[in-house]
């Protein structure tokens, strides 16, 4: 990788996005990121700062502006990280069509459109560009309470393999299946520190991922050591989610 390499990271102001941006800058990348609002604190690593563009990537005209401004300012794109995503919990029987459409737009349609918009800048058979799609365990197993989100992430995993096949050898396309990630909002979601730690203890690694763990996986897939890896899905989930019935059986038996 050369110092002039340019990465576009969507959702850079979030806890995972910020870690990805920082890790890429530490590796010498010029990083462009986007989100609906300017972050309250600049995204920085050492003496480098992210070039942030306020944009709602669910709107194709705004995502095209992200690509156009990146090329206008920096002249190239070497890496696209489709990181923006998420969903509120919502019951499938009462979710409005509008909310469902917005969730699918953010988690599936926007990454596909951005990949298409960045295609010409990324495509280079002699030195392939790279797309990393940040998916979720919700796309690889049932996702009750976030059905549209899970379906969208499952679609993103499928799209990763299809795009890798269609766009090789000029662009490598890979994805991450991200498991539970530690952040302050998660502690409240699980009912406080005790509940949060109990969930963490149910994972094989006995902890949730740090945002830096996800960033490290992006760097690994983007390295020269991964130059023959395309269409792959890397599970970054600490070993997977152990079935709940095993934990219940252990608790009932009194085993540690």
matplotlib code that plots the C-alpha trace (Angstrom):
import matplotlib.pyplot as plt

x = [0.0, 1.2, 0.8, -1.5, -4.1, -7.6, -10.4, -14.1, -15.7, -19.5, -20.8, -17.4, -18.7, -20.0, -18.0, -17.0, -16.6, -14.4, -12.1, -11.9, -11.1, -8.4, -6.8, -6.7, -5.1, -2.5, -1.6, -1.1, -4.5, -6.2, -9.7, -13.0, -16.1, -19.7, -22.8, -26.0, -24.4, -20.9, -19.4, -19.3, -15.5, -13.2, -12.1, -8.3, -5.2, -2.0, -1.6, -4.2, -7.9, -10.8, -12.2, -15.9, -18.9, -22.4, -24.6, -27.5, -26.3, -29.9, -30.3, -28.3, -27.7, -26.0, -23.9, -22.8, -21.7, -19.5, -17.8, -17.5, -16.0, -13.5, -12.3, -12.3, -10.2, -7.9, -8.1, -8.6, -10.4, -8.6, -10.9, -14.6, -15.8, -19.6, -19.9, -23.0, -26.0, -28.2, -31.8, -34.1, -35.8, -39.3, -41.9, -42.4, -46.2, -46.3, -43.4, -44.5, -43.7, -41.8, -39.6, -38.9, -37.9, -35.5, -33.8, -33.3, -32.2, -29.5, -28.2, -28.5, -29.5, -27.0, -24.0, -24.9, -25.4, -22.2, -20.3, -21.7, -20.9, -17.3, -16.8, -14.9, -12.5, -11.9, -11.6, -7.9, -7.0, -3.3, -3.9, -7.4, -9.5, -11.2, -14.7, -15.3, -19.0, -19.7, -22.4, -23.7, -24.5, -28.1, -27.7, -26.4, -28.9, -32.5, -33.0, -36.2, -37.1, -34.9, -36.3, -35.7, -32.2, -31.3, -32.8, -30.8, -27.5, -28.2, -28.6, -25.4, -23.5, -25.0, -24.2, -20.6, -20.1, -21.9, -20.0, -16.6, -17.4, -18.8, -16.1, -13.0, -10.1, -10.4, -12.1, -11.9, -15.1, -15.2, -17.4, -17.3, -19.9, -19.7, -20.9, -21.6, -19.5, -18.7, -19.8, -21.4, -24.9, -24.8, -24.4, -27.7, -29.3, -28.5, -29.8, -26.6, -23.1, -24.1, -26.5, -23.9, -21.2, -23.5, -24.1, -20.4, -19.6, -21.9, -19.5, -16.6, -14.0, -15.9, -16.0, -17.6, -15.6, -13.9, -14.4, -10.7, -11.2, -13.4, -10.9, -8.1, -10.2, -10.7, -6.9, -6.2, -8.6, -7.1, -3.5, -1.2, -1.4, -5.0, -4.5, -6.1, -9.1, -12.3, -15.9, -15.0, -16.9, -14.9, -16.7, -15.5, -17.7, -15.3, -16.2, -19.9, -23.0, -23.2, -26.9, -28.7, -30.0, -26.4, -26.0, -29.3, -28.3, -25.0, -26.7, -29.2, -26.5, -24.5, -21.4, -19.2]
y = [0.0, 3.5, 6.6, 8.2, 5.5, 6.8, 5.1, 6.0, 4.8, 5.3, 5.9, 7.1, 9.0, 5.8, 3.7, 1.1, 3.6, 5.8, 2.9, 1.9, 5.4, 5.8, 2.4, 3.3, 6.7, 5.0, 2.9, 5.9, 6.2, 9.4, 8.8, 10.3, 9.5, 10.5, 10.6, 12.5, 15.0, 16.3, 14.4, 16.4, 15.6, 15.4, 11.9, 11.9, 9.7, 11.4, 14.4, 13.0, 14.0, 12.5, 14.5, 14.4, 14.9, 15.3, 13.1, 10.7, 7.7, 6.4, 9.1, 8.1, 11.8, 12.3, 9.2, 10.2, 13.5, 11.6, 9.8, 12.9, 15.1, 12.3, 12.1, 15.9, 16.4, 13.3, 11.9, 8.3, 5.7, 2.5, 1.2, 1.5, 0.3, 0.1, 0.4, 2.6, 0.6, -0.3, -0.6, 0.1, -2.9, -3.2, -5.9, -7.5, -7.4, -3.7, -2.3, 0.3, -0.1, 3.2, 2.1, -1.2, 0.6, 2.9, 0.0, -1.9, 1.3, 2.0, -1.6, -3.0, -0.6, 2.2, -0.1, -1.6, 1.9, 3.2, 0.2, 0.9, 4.6, 3.9, 1.1, 3.1, 4.6, 1.2, -1.0, -1.9, -5.4, -4.8, -3.3, -4.2, -1.8, -3.3, -3.1, -4.3, -4.7, -4.6, -7.2, -8.7, -12.0, -10.9, -11.7, -15.2, -16.4, -15.5, -11.8, -11.6, -8.0, -6.7, -8.7, -6.2, -5.5, -9.2, -9.7, -6.7, -7.9, -11.4, -9.7, -7.8, -11.1, -12.5, -9.4, -9.6, -13.0, -11.9, -8.7, -10.4, -12.8, -10.2, -7.5, -9.6, -9.2, -5.5, -5.2, -7.5, -7.6, -9.1, -8.8, -9.1, -10.8, -8.7, -10.0, -8.2, -5.1, -3.3, 0.3, 2.4, 2.3, -1.5, -1.5, 0.4, -1.9, -5.0, -3.6, -2.3, -3.6, -6.9, -7.7, -6.6, -8.8, -11.8, -11.5, -11.1, -14.2, -16.2, -15.8, -18.2, -15.4, -14.2, -10.6, -8.6, -7.2, -3.8, -1.5, -1.9, -5.6, -4.8, -2.2, -4.8, -7.2, -4.6, -3.9, -7.7, -8.1, -5.0, -6.1, -7.6, -10.9, -11.1, -10.2, -13.5, -13.3, -12.1, -13.0, -14.1, -13.6, -13.3, -13.9, -11.5, -12.7, -14.2, -17.8, -17.4, -17.3, -20.4, -21.7, -20.3, -23.7, -24.8, -21.8, -22.5, -26.2, -25.1, -22.6, -25.2, -27.8, -25.4, -25.7, -22.6]
z = [0.0, -0.8, 1.3, -1.3, -1.0, -0.3, 1.6, 1.8, 5.1, 5.6, 9.1, 10.3, 13.3, 15.0, 17.4, 14.8, 12.0, 14.0, 14.9, 11.2, 10.1, 12.8, 11.9, 8.2, 8.9, 11.1, 8.1, 5.9, 4.2, 3.4, 4.7, 3.6, 5.7, 5.6, 7.8, 8.1, 10.6, 11.2, 14.2, 17.5, 17.7, 14.7, 13.7, 14.1, 14.3, 15.1, 12.9, 10.4, 10.2, 8.4, 5.5, 6.5, 4.2, 5.6, 3.5, 3.9, 1.8, 1.5, -1.1, -4.3, -5.2, -1.8, -2.0, -5.5, -4.1, -1.6, -4.4, -6.6, -3.8, -2.9, -6.5, -6.9, -3.7, -3.9, -7.4, -6.5, -4.4, -3.3, -0.6, 0.1, 3.6, 3.7, 7.5, 8.0, 9.2, 12.1, 13.1, 16.1, 17.6, 16.1, 16.2, 12.8, 13.1, 13.6, 11.6, 9.2, 5.5, 5.6, 8.5, 6.8, 3.6, 5.4, 7.2, 4.0, 2.2, 4.8, 5.3, 1.7, -1.0, 0.0, 0.0, -3.4, -4.9, -3.4, -4.7, -8.2, -7.9, -6.9, -9.5, -12.1, -9.5, -7.8, -10.9, -11.7, -12.8, -12.2, -8.7, -7.6, -5.6, -2.5, -1.0, 2.6, 3.6, 7.3, 7.9, 11.1, 12.8, 12.3, 8.7, 9.3, 11.9, 12.9, 13.9, 15.8, 16.7, 13.8, 10.9, 8.1, 9.4, 9.4, 6.0, 4.7, 6.1, 4.7, 1.3, 1.8, 2.4, -0.8, -2.7, -1.5, -3.2, -6.4, -6.8, -6.1, -9.0, -11.3, -10.7, -10.5, -11.2, -11.0, -7.5, -4.5, -2.5, 1.0, 4.1, 7.9, 10.0, 13.2, 16.5, 19.7, 20.1, 23.4, 23.6, 26.3, 24.8, 25.0, 28.8, 29.1, 26.5, 28.6, 31.9, 33.4, 34.0, 35.5, 32.6, 30.1, 31.6, 31.8, 28.1, 27.4, 29.6, 27.3, 24.4, 23.9, 24.3, 27.5, 26.1, 23.4, 20.6, 20.9, 17.9, 17.3, 16.7, 13.7, 12.4, 12.6, 10.6, 7.9, 7.8, 7.5, 4.6, 2.9, 3.3, 0.6, 2.6, 1.6, -2.1, -3.3, -0.9, -2.6, -2.1, 1.5, 4.7, 7.8, 11.1, 13.8, 16.6, 19.2, 18.3, 17.8, 20.0, 22.2, 22.3, 25.3, 26.3, 27.1, 29.4, 31.1, 31.6, 33.1, 35.5, 36.6, 37.2, 39.2, 37.0, 36.6]

ax = plt.figure().add_subplot(projection="3d")
ax.plot(x, y, z, "-o")
ax.set_aspect("equal")
plt.show()
